[in-house]
Amino acid sequence: MIYLIFIFGLIMGSFYNVLGIRLPKKKSIVKPGSHCPKCEHTLSWYENIPIISYLFLLGKCKACKKQISIMYPAIELLTGILFATSYLLFGMSENLLIAIVLVSLLVLIFITDALYMIILDEALIFSSILIFVVKIIYNDFMYALISVGYGIFIFGLVYLLMLLGNYLFKKESLGGGDIKLSFVAGLVLGPYLGIFYLALASFLAFPYAVFVSIKNEDGMLPFGPFLVTSLYLCFCNSEMIMEFLRRLIGVNG
């Protein structure tokens, strides 16, 4: 089963490459078919096999011989590994389905926020709906509705932090996508882990922020990849983190 899930992850990673590159540009994800971004050569089926085609073609387009970005196989491999890791952690369960949704969101945000400084509303909305439905199926409607309340709470908290940051730094401190992503975090993690997720994301982003500051670069830090990485890590280690919080501040439940 784990091999099947890994292969499924590779295939979905290839699909997420298409979504992440085309949707921010308002391009169709169906037409044209997969092609070389430099010479527009349409890829045949054997040029479009995740990972294998890249290795077989030595990372170059068959037609123009120009280098193909390593991002494509890297995203495919990352998705496959995280799908398989989620299965190892959760088996066939509610948490596995939620983890797969989070991995999909993680991969898409890595692509879109890194390339375009955008977090797609479509990805956030679709992910929220899927998670809500999973919670209803495995629990009940009221349980899912309470989770929505937690999502609104974390969303509101991050929105207030954005207003504070804007006031202190006299410029936009968080993007709208970062704030909307926090609704998904609250929906999945609840209030305590949702707050911890914000702290962990800031910790993960700090070295990169320092590096950018040293280089005297101005502009927005793509915070989305750090936020969604923190979300996945908190979800996968929720019991350990909650135990840490209980010992630290006496949180019960």
GUTI-460928 format. One line per 5 residues: number of its first residue (from 1); for each residue x, y, z of C-alpha. Coordinates in Angstrom, 2 decimals, always signed. Last residue first. Layout:
// GUTI-460928
NUM> X Y Z  ... $
//
This chain:
// GUTI-460928
253> -7.34 +19.09 +26.30  -5.98 +20.59 +29.56  -3.34 +23.26 +29.03  -1.08 +23.59 +32.08  +1.32 +26.16 +30.70 $
248> +4.50 +24.28 +29.90  +3.56 +20.70 +30.82  +0.28 +20.90 +28.99  +1.95 +22.68 +26.07  +4.55 +19.90 +25.71 $
243> +1.80 +17.28 +25.85  -0.06 +19.20 +23.17  +3.09 +19.27 +21.02  +3.61 +15.51 +21.33  -0.02 +14.77 +20.52 $
238> -0.10 +17.14 +17.54  +3.06 +15.87 +15.86  +1.68 +15.26 +12.35  -0.71 +18.21 +12.59  +1.94 +20.55 +13.97 $
233> +4.40 +19.57 +11.23  +1.76 +20.05 +8.50  +0.75 +23.48 +9.80  +4.38 +24.57 +10.29  +5.11 +23.69 +6.68 $
228> +1.97 +25.63 +5.67  +3.13 +28.72 +7.53  +6.73 +28.53 +6.32  +5.65 +28.15 +2.68  +3.19 +31.05 +3.08 $
223> +5.67 +33.56 +4.52  +7.06 +34.71 +1.16  +8.89 +37.72 +2.66  +7.55 +40.92 +1.15  +9.92 +43.55 -0.20 $
218> +13.36 +44.98 +0.40  +16.70 +43.26 +0.11  +19.55 +44.54 +2.24  +21.43 +41.24 +1.85  +21.66 +41.07 +5.63 $
213> +17.89 +41.61 +5.86  +17.19 +38.76 +3.44  +19.41 +36.41 +5.46  +17.73 +37.48 +8.70  +14.29 +36.79 +7.20 $
208> +15.50 +33.38 +6.01  +16.73 +32.49 +9.50  +13.44 +33.72 +11.07  +11.00 +31.84 +8.80  +11.08 +28.58 +10.77 $
203> +10.66 +30.41 +14.10  +7.80 +32.50 +12.71  +6.10 +29.34 +11.46  +6.58 +27.71 +14.89  +4.95 +30.64 +16.67 $
198> +1.99 +30.68 +14.29  +1.51 +26.91 +14.60  +1.58 +27.23 +18.40  -1.46 +29.50 +18.19  -3.31 +26.95 +16.07 $
193> -2.14 +24.15 +18.37  -4.02 +25.85 +21.18  -7.08 +26.93 +19.20  -7.91 +23.87 +17.04  -5.49 +22.17 +14.68 $
188> -7.42 +21.43 +11.48  -9.96 +24.26 +11.27  -7.54 +26.62 +13.00  -4.87 +25.90 +10.39  -7.37 +26.22 +7.53 $
183> -8.36 +29.64 +8.86  -4.67 +30.48 +9.08  -4.40 +30.01 +5.33  -6.78 +32.95 +4.91  -4.35 +35.22 +6.79 $
178> -1.35 +34.08 +4.75  -3.34 +34.51 +1.54  -4.16 +38.10 +2.44  -0.48 +38.91 +2.70  +1.19 +39.78 +5.96 $
173> +3.26 +42.80 +7.07  +2.00 +45.41 +4.61  +3.86 +48.61 +5.37  +4.31 +51.12 +8.18  +6.33 +48.62 +10.24 $
168> +4.49 +49.08 +13.53  +1.03 +49.84 +12.14  +1.14 +47.15 +9.45  +2.39 +44.65 +12.01  -0.46 +45.46 +14.39 $
163> -3.03 +45.14 +11.61  -1.46 +41.84 +10.53  -1.49 +40.55 +14.11  -5.20 +41.39 +14.28  -5.80 +39.40 +11.09 $
158> -3.77 +36.53 +12.54  -6.05 +36.40 +15.58  -9.20 +36.65 +13.46  -8.14 +33.74 +11.25  -7.20 +31.74 +14.36 $
153> -10.70 +32.31 +15.79  -12.47 +31.71 +12.46  -10.71 +28.36 +12.11  -11.66 +27.43 +15.68  -15.28 +28.17 +14.81 $
148> -14.98 +25.99 +11.72  -13.77 +23.20 +14.00  -16.92 +23.67 +16.07  -18.94 +23.18 +12.88  -17.12 +19.94 +12.10 $
143> -17.94 +18.57 +15.55  -21.56 +19.69 +15.11  -21.81 +17.96 +11.73  -20.59 +14.60 +12.98  -17.41 +12.54 +13.38 $
138> -15.75 +10.58 +10.57  -18.00 +11.78 +7.74  -18.47 +15.30 +9.14  -14.74 +15.76 +9.73  -13.97 +14.54 +6.21 $
133> -16.50 +17.01 +4.78  -14.92 +19.94 +6.65  -11.44 +18.88 +5.50  -12.59 +18.73 +1.88  -14.33 +22.11 +2.11 $
128> -11.30 +23.77 +3.68  -8.97 +22.33 +1.05  -11.21 +23.54 -1.79  -11.39 +27.04 -0.31  -7.65 +27.28 +0.33 $
123> -6.69 +25.94 -3.10  -9.16 +28.21 -4.90  -7.93 +31.23 -2.95  -4.48 +30.63 -4.41  -1.59 +31.77 -2.27 $
118> +0.42 +34.29 -4.26  +4.00 +35.58 -3.99  +4.42 +34.57 -7.67  +7.18 +31.96 -7.77  +7.73 +31.09 -4.09 $
113> +4.10 +31.71 -3.13  +2.74 +29.70 -6.06  +5.04 +26.68 -5.91  +5.45 +26.22 -2.16  +1.77 +27.02 -1.77 $
108> +0.79 +24.22 -4.13  +3.03 +21.73 -2.32  +1.72 +22.62 +1.13  -1.90 +22.51 -0.04  -1.42 +19.01 -1.42 $
103> +0.37 +18.00 +1.78  -2.50 +19.42 +3.83  -5.12 +17.51 +1.82  -3.06 +14.33 +2.18  -2.80 +14.94 +5.93 $
98> -6.58 +15.36 +6.20  -7.14 +12.05 +4.44  -4.51 +10.35 +6.60  -6.02 +11.83 +9.75  -9.39 +10.27 +8.99 $
93> -7.75 +6.86 +8.75  -5.91 +4.35 +6.61  -2.51 +4.43 +8.33  -1.70 +7.59 +10.31  +2.06 +8.05 +10.51 $
88> +3.19 +5.65 +7.79  +0.41 +6.90 +5.51  +1.46 +10.50 +6.08  +5.06 +9.59 +5.27  +3.94 +8.02 +1.98 $
83> +2.04 +11.15 +0.97  +5.00 +13.29 +2.11  +7.48 +11.26 +0.05  +5.33 +11.30 -3.08  +4.68 +15.03 -2.81 $
78> +8.37 +15.82 -2.32  +9.33 +13.59 -5.25  +6.89 +15.30 -7.62  +7.89 +18.76 -6.39  +11.59 +17.95 -6.88 $
73> +10.89 +16.42 -10.31  +9.38 +19.72 -11.53  +11.62 +22.14 -9.59  +14.73 +20.81 -11.30  +13.84 +23.16 -14.14 $
68> +14.28 +21.64 -17.60  +17.57 +22.49 -19.31  +17.46 +23.22 -23.03  +17.82 +20.42 -25.56  +15.28 +22.09 -27.89 $
63> +13.29 +18.97 -28.79  +13.98 +16.33 -26.13  +13.91 +18.93 -23.36  +16.72 +18.41 -20.86  +16.95 +17.00 -17.35 $
58> +18.96 +13.97 -18.38  +16.08 +12.84 -20.62  +15.83 +9.51 -18.76  +16.18 +11.24 -15.37  +13.42 +13.74 -16.12 $
53> +11.25 +11.01 -17.63  +11.63 +8.82 -14.54  +10.78 +11.55 -12.02  +7.07 +11.63 -12.97  +6.35 +10.13 -16.40 $
48> +5.70 +12.91 -18.93  +8.33 +12.29 -21.58  +7.03 +8.73 -22.11  +3.52 +10.08 -22.71  +4.63 +12.56 -25.36 $
43> +5.42 +16.13 -24.36  +4.27 +18.96 -26.60  +7.24 +21.15 -27.57  +6.44 +24.74 -26.54  +10.11 +25.78 -27.00 $
38> +10.86 +27.20 -23.54  +8.01 +26.01 -21.30  +8.31 +22.48 -22.72  +4.82 +21.02 -22.94  +2.10 +19.31 -20.96 $
33> -1.22 +19.72 -22.76  -2.48 +23.04 -24.03  -5.12 +23.04 -22.79  -6.26 +21.29 -19.61  -4.98 +23.46 -16.75 $
28> -6.26 +26.56 -18.54  -4.32 +29.74 -17.84  -5.26 +32.42 -15.30  -1.57 +33.20 -14.71  -1.88 +32.20 -11.04 $
23> -3.59 +28.99 -12.25  -0.84 +27.92 -14.66  +2.28 +27.37 -12.57  +0.77 +25.97 -9.39  -1.86 +23.90 -11.16 $
18> +0.60 +22.30 -13.60  +3.13 +21.53 -10.89  +0.27 +20.23 -8.76  -0.49 +17.65 -11.46  +3.09 +16.36 -11.40 $
13> +2.88 +16.17 -7.61  -0.38 +14.24 -7.95  +1.38 +11.61 -10.04  +4.29 +11.37 -7.61  +1.87 +11.16 -4.67 $
8> -0.04 +8.31 -6.32  +3.29 +6.53 -6.73  +4.00 +6.99 -3.00  +0.46 +5.84 -2.12  +0.91 +2.72 -4.23 $
3> +4.28 +2.05 -2.62  +2.77 +2.45 +0.86  +0.00 +0.00 +0.00 $
//
